[in-house]
Amino acid sequence: MFRIYNGVKWMKIIICSAFCATIALCVYHNWVHAREVDMLEDSALKVHRKSRHYRDELSYQESITDGGPENLPGKMKTDENILDLEEAKKKIRELEMRIKQLEGSTTRRFPDVKFLNYRTRKRILITGGAGFVGSHLVDQLMMEGHEVIVVDNFFTGRKRNVEHWIGHENFELIHHDIVNPLFIEVDEIYHLASPASPQHYMFNPVKTIKTNTVGTINMLGLAKRVGARVLIASTSEVYGDPEVHPQPETYWGHVNPIGPRACYDEGKRVSESLSYAYAKQEKVQVRVARIFNTYGPRMHMNDGRVVSNFILQALRNEPITIYGHGEQTRSFQYVSDLVEGLVSLMASNYSMPVNLGNPVEYAIKDFAIKIRDLVGGNSHLIYSDAVEDDPQRRRPNITVARKQLNWQPKVSLQQGLKRTIDFFHKELLRSSHSNRNMFQPPEMSLDNAFPSEKVSKTVAN
Ligand SMILES: NC(=O)c1ccc[n+]([C@@H]2O[C@H](COP(=O)([O-])OP(=O)(O)OC[C@H]3O[C@@H](n4cnc5c(N)ncnc54)[C@H](O)[C@@H]3O)[C@@H](O)[C@H]2O)c1
């Protein structure tokens, strides 16, 4: 009996427990399900919100193209949205402008130079390369694809003359005085460093002599060390006030060794003597160019020489000053002709001095009238005392250049003067640093500018 009672009791306990467990399971299941539903609803709500946001964005964009934010329907017109988008657009515009500014200040555009490979490309040193003639030579050699190193102390030269090459991989500008030694590796040296106008070379005569003697020794020494060919820019002044006319290279000259011009004339004569001494003793390959009066763009405005004086006075409508009676003669070559002659001489096998100049001779007073007529002003001529030791006649005999280099000037005085007057005119109008020197390819556009006068027919001798 007792056993039966215990069995029923245990049965009740088991049934109760099972019932409770079932209820707990149901409650738990419902709770989990409800949570799942909540989460799903939550996500759906988020997706819904997101999609509404995107739709709003899309409508906003469309509304802008359709006529602006004022067309936004209802909520889309909210100030917050519009401000955010406007702010972002403003930022993008600012960044784009900044990128453009940075690109403008760093990216340089250079003239399109020829490509030479390592076999044909030369490393060329030009002393005085920031000067008038030197800078035109730089243009020519850069355009040909060579590596050009300019060395200049900027006594009469200017960075502005070569600024269009600064930053180019083939170009280097070194601020250096050639009276001090220079150690670099080069294949050719054009030695042009020296003041060239009386006003400049008389300013410091001792320095002029040093530049043409010590400086030339340094360049010849460099040529010897690296095996380079060197071209010396000599001058028609080595003929002094000549007794032979026109002057051939065989004429030894008529120079006053103690006069005011001696620092330059004798300096250049020593420069020539040094060249041939190095050629004989050290087997240095030398070329000597005796350069006659040269003119063109980038010449100094106030160097006191005939061309610059006359052009400036005519442009300012001032009287044109002639020193002496005006019957003394000069011949003038345009700078591109000279550059062509220098490059031909460097390339040639001829090692004796060569005259490079235009043999067309003008009396100074006729020259003054020609310039006045080209400028178109009313300047009249006035006469002043003659300059001491001023040569009376100057005209090159260019037979050697014709024969050895197949060279003769191409640019007529009319063509060259027009370009030079144009340059001086622009320089006079220049009022800020942003008026840059415009690069013009060598030998340029003379042909384009004056097609009917391409080659001077007046060249004689
Ligand atoms: N322009 C002419 O009519 C003419 C005529 C005959 C000879 N030349 C010769 O041609 C060469 C160039 O003449 P330019 O008319 O171009 O003259 P330039 O004065 O314009 O150029 C000479 C350059 O040499 C630089 N220089 C001078 N002394 C120097 C030194 N110690 N170290 C480094 N650089 C120095 C100057 O700063 C300048 O850039 C000169 O040797 C000159 O004697 C010129």
The ligand as an ORCA input file, in Angstrom:
! r2SCAN-3c Opt
* xyz 0 1
  N      78.933     91.919    -79.094
  C      79.880     92.258    -79.917
  O      79.689     93.103    -80.805
  C      81.249     91.615    -79.804
  C      82.238     91.981    -80.712
  C      83.458     91.392    -80.596
  C      83.715     90.450    -79.648
  N      82.748     90.103    -78.779
  C      83.074     89.113    -77.742
  O      82.017     88.189    -77.584
  C      81.873     87.847    -76.210
  C      80.432     88.092    -75.758
  O      80.123     89.464    -75.935
  P      78.672     90.043    -75.585
  O      78.405     91.138    -76.512
  O      77.702     88.956    -75.437
  O      78.974     90.703    -74.171
  P      78.135     90.617    -72.837
  O      78.728     91.628    -71.917
  O      76.692     90.699    -73.110
  O      78.450     89.160    -72.332
  C      79.612     88.832    -71.638
  C      79.250     87.868    -70.521
  O      80.410     87.501    -69.812
  C      80.134     87.566    -68.411
  N      81.402     87.770    -67.724
  C      82.219     88.852    -67.782
  N      83.298     88.658    -67.007
  C      83.186     87.414    -66.460
  C      83.968     86.644    -65.558
  N      85.115     87.102    -65.069
  N      83.513     85.421    -65.194
  C      82.349     84.946    -65.676
  N      81.567     85.629    -66.526
  C      81.976     86.857    -66.909
  C      79.180     88.725    -68.293
  O      78.447     88.707    -67.099
  C      78.313     88.495    -69.517
  O      77.256     87.620    -69.249
  C      82.895     88.672    -75.449
  O      84.038     87.885    -75.206
  C      83.242     89.785    -76.398
  O      84.554     90.244    -76.207
  C      81.515     90.663    -78.837
*
